[in-house]
Each structure stands twice: as C-alpha cells, then as structure tokens.
C-alpha cells in the first residue's frame, strides 16, 4: 500500500550468502558466493489524485560488493548498480483493502565491463510493470503481495538478451498495537522466456527460485526499522542461499 503523502527515505542494507549453484551439470555447483548491498530509495507521494488514486514516484540507487569462489576461481567486484526509476505509481484505498500499480525502469548506469564475470550493472534497459495489494486491519492481520514482470532489452556489449522474468514478493504479518509487526515473507522468481543471442552459450538458461523467512518491524514515530531473514529453495540455474536485510524508513 502507498504511504500517506510526503517524502520518504528508505535505506536497506543486505547480505546474501550462497554455497551452491543449482544447474544440471553445465557449471560449477559448489561455490562460495556473497553480495553485500546498500540501497537507497527516495519515494514521494503527492497530495493530489489521478483517476481517484493517490500517486507518486521514486528512484532507487544501490552499491554492491560481490565475491565469488569456485574451484580455483576467486573473483571480487564492487560498484554502483543500475539506477531504477518509477515515474508514476498509483494506489487506491478501499477500507481495509489497498491496491495499485506502476512501472519500474532500469537504466543501464551501473558499473559494467563485458570481459568480467561479475558486474554490478546490467548494461541494458529493463521495463517492469507491477501490481501490488495489501489487506490490512489495524491491530490485526496484514497480507501483502507485489507481482512484477521484467521485460529485458539486449545487452549490446555481449550480444545477450536475458529472458523476461516473473517475480513476486509476499508478506503475512500481525500488528501488535500501533508499532510492532511480526510475520513471514519471501519471494518467488521464474524466468518465463529463454535467453537469446550469440552470448547465450548455455542455451535458454531459464532460472527459478523461491524463498521464505521471518521478519520483524517496529515504528519509532516517523522512523521505522525492519529486520528480515529469507532462505532460498527450489533453485534452478541460480545460486541458492540465504538473505539478511536491515531496512530503515524516515519520513520528511
């Protein structure tokens, strides 16, 4: 659900650790792979309405530090990831139900080198329409979900076009009064179309993975803190590991 009108600063610190890459024999499977991330999202929600909906926009910037060990291979790469902008997000509110949608645009602005195996940037545009919904009762349950579909353009540097991707975030929690929320959440990811281009040496390389884990959120006036842990499962053509998140939200 969209927050009340205002400007919000969301800061997320994350760490991902994986010990395996799930693939039917084409690549190494035993790995030591980690990503430490710092991402900042600035969200602005206006006081105006469009088609009966509240609306706003946001921009996301992130810095990634990546390490990979596999067999005799040891790689490290750090740098800024691609900027993501959402020029318009719309949200409708009906009693305890809230829903809406928008589009994310991935701008190929991050650090990228075609000869490197690890890259913080993707070096191609991606367009992600999304829908979200929240069922919320103050002092009771909350159910939330966001469904996204990535439409990827071609990476001209590698002549590689990643397949389009469907992914969804979900959360189910319980409100204990006005400040504390506890629950569980995660995500589901599935690549829907094959990778293409002369750089697609491993075929369609369609991936999938899911995750689940607990979260805890607490509000301190205009400041909130959220801690999340997520364990991945059912991976294919993807690494499989654990994610740890610490997110803060400040209202201006």
FENUR-V528505 format. One record per backbone hydrogen bond with DSSP energy under -0.5 kcal/mol. NH is the residue of the N-H (numbers start at 1). CO is the residue of the C=O. If there is no record, write none. Layout:
nh = (NH & NH)
co = (CO & CO)
This chain:
nh = (6 & 8 & 9 & 10 & 10 & 11 & 11 & 12 & 13 & 14 & 14 & 15 & 16 & 17 & 18 & 19 & 20 & 21 & 22 & 23 & 25 & 31 & 31 & 32 & 33 & 34 & 35 & 36 & 37 & 38 & 39 & 40 & 41 & 42 & 43 & 43 & 44 & 45 & 46 & 46 & 50 & 53 & 54 & 55 & 56 & 57 & 58 & 59 & 60 & 61 & 63 & 64 & 65 & 66 & 67 & 68 & 69 & 70 & 73 & 75 & 77 & 79 & 81 & 82 & 83 & 84 & 85 & 86 & 87 & 89 & 90 & 91 & 92 & 94 & 97 & 98 & 99 & 100 & 101 & 102 & 103 & 104 & 105 & 106 & 107 & 107 & 109 & 111 & 116 & 121 & 126 & 127 & 128 & 129 & 129 & 130 & 131 & 132 & 133 & 134 & 135 & 136 & 136 & 137 & 139 & 140 & 142 & 143 & 144 & 145 & 146 & 147 & 148 & 149 & 150 & 151 & 152 & 153 & 155 & 156 & 158 & 159 & 160 & 161 & 162 & 165 & 166 & 167 & 168 & 169 & 170 & 171 & 172 & 173 & 174 & 175 & 176 & 176 & 177 & 179 & 180 & 181 & 182 & 183 & 184 & 185 & 186 & 187 & 188 & 189 & 190 & 191 & 192 & 193 & 195 & 196 & 199 & 200 & 201 & 203 & 205 & 208 & 209 & 210 & 211 & 212 & 213 & 215 & 216 & 217 & 218 & 219 & 220 & 223 & 224 & 225 & 226 & 227 & 228 & 229 & 230 & 231 & 232 & 233 & 236 & 237 & 238 & 240 & 242 & 243 & 244 & 245 & 246 & 247 & 248 & 249 & 250 & 251 & 252)
co = (45 & 43 & 250 & 8 & 41 & 9 & 248 & 39 & 246 & 12 & 37 & 244 & 35 & 242 & 33 & 240 & 240 & 29 & 238 & 21 & 23 & 19 & 29 & 69 & 18 & 67 & 16 & 65 & 14 & 63 & 12 & 61 & 10 & 59 & 8 & 41 & 57 & 6 & 44 & 55 & 53 & 50 & 91 & 48 & 89 & 44 & 86 & 42 & 84 & 40 & 38 & 79 & 36 & 77 & 34 & 75 & 32 & 73 & 70 & 68 & 66 & 64 & 62 & 120 & 107 & 60 & 105 & 58 & 85 & 56 & 101 & 54 & 99 & 97 & 94 & 134 & 92 & 132 & 90 & 130 & 88 & 128 & 85 & 126 & 83 & 105 & 107 & 80 & 113 & 111 & 106 & 151 & 104 & 127 & 149 & 102 & 147 & 100 & 145 & 98 & 143 & 96 & 134 & 141 & 177 & 137 & 173 & 135 & 171 & 133 & 169 & 131 & 167 & 129 & 165 & 127 & 150 & 125 & 160 & 154 & 155 & 155 & 155 & 196 & 160 & 150 & 190 & 148 & 188 & 146 & 186 & 144 & 184 & 142 & 182 & 140 & 174 & 180 & 175 & 176 & 176 & 217 & 174 & 215 & 172 & 213 & 170 & 211 & 168 & 209 & 166 & 207 & 164 & 164 & 204 & 161 & 159 & 197 & 199 & 200 & 202 & 236 & 189 & 233 & 187 & 231 & 185 & 183 & 227 & 181 & 225 & 179 & 223 & 220 & 249 & 218 & 247 & 216 & 245 & 214 & 243 & 212 & 241 & 210 & 208 & 22 & 22 & 20 & 17 & 230 & 15 & 228 & 13 & 226 & 11 & 224 & 9 & 222 & 7)
